[in-house]
């Protein structure tokens, strides 16, 4: 293709993307921001989509149709973005589009999750009450705080790492006592993580696959699910994903110590990048010469300990688990495959019905937790071994292993699953060529938009409308069930193609 033809194709593609952007902005404004505006509902604590809309069928239909429309346009846009040149003008255009999408959602009430108010109250505990949110609860320290009624986890210590508590404390100090300023600043932190992740996707692809720079940026920045999770929910997973991508960027440049430190900062926000730390170690020990291996172990190890010590020191309680909060997640069940298994096994193994608030089920919980963690440990070990043995020279091998580990955790070993956890893997999918793994992640990002609306309209509908175990089974099957069916169909399709190819080879050899 000549330069003139390339410019002409780029212009046509940009015009089509502008049309998609126009529909996105209109959909977000009229179907999300205006009906659920912060100005109208911000004074009311713990409001949800169901409570604001008064369980109207119209709100359910609008939500479902909106995401179906936007993901259809998103899928059409993939072909357009794939033809765009990977220059910085196109990347900046995609970044600008993403910034506009999240900007129109900033005035929206966070109706999908109260997480932003937990960020606020725990940030205020550190900034104004001199308390350690990893050791004390809001109920103990901030019961009279004006934000206390808005927080959901008031009887629990913080669920995030010390790096996040530093950020939350700084944000709370800047925002002061103004309600909207507090919500807005945490949304802006998520937006910063979202845009930084998009930029890092482009920078990473510019090194390994320059022809896919624009497509990769598009896959992350224009994903409707990602946009809503950032602009509406302010989830800190977007910021953690930025450090995860920074670690991947350094890994692919063979800067192993820098990659380890970037991943560790992300893990001190949320534990997820620990998998990347392990993969970087495997690649470094495989690739480096003996002298450089020793340098990596000594300098990388000492740097990591110093980094963890400096960030964690003000929040240290003497309990390592309090820094990463892994144990707490093993006791919470909702939204996951494990939740469905638990609901089905409780009557059989514990010989008692589930209570209205969820009863203690020691036998079932113990069985599920040990099985799930055992399967995860085996899968992680297998991926680490596969990465270590790989001699193909493919720089993306550890990144695919990382995506597989995270998807295995989300689909199999996670007990407490929330839709915004898929933010962990979408930027990794943006780095891949078209493949079953990329399609799996992107399809999953669409399916999990069902979680919130199905739980609110079925599982958590006011008045105990749906009894156990259906209040979990129906919502979880709407996304987990569908993705498992897709996996089976994809496996069958790939196997059929392989067998057909083998038969053709046999025929050609015989002929």
Order of alpha helices (4+ residues) and beta strands (2+ residues): alpha-alpha-alpha-alpha-alpha-alpha-alpha-alpha-alpha-alpha-alpha-alpha-alpha-alpha-alpha-alpha-alpha-alpha-alpha-alpha-alpha-alpha-alpha-alpha-alpha-alpha
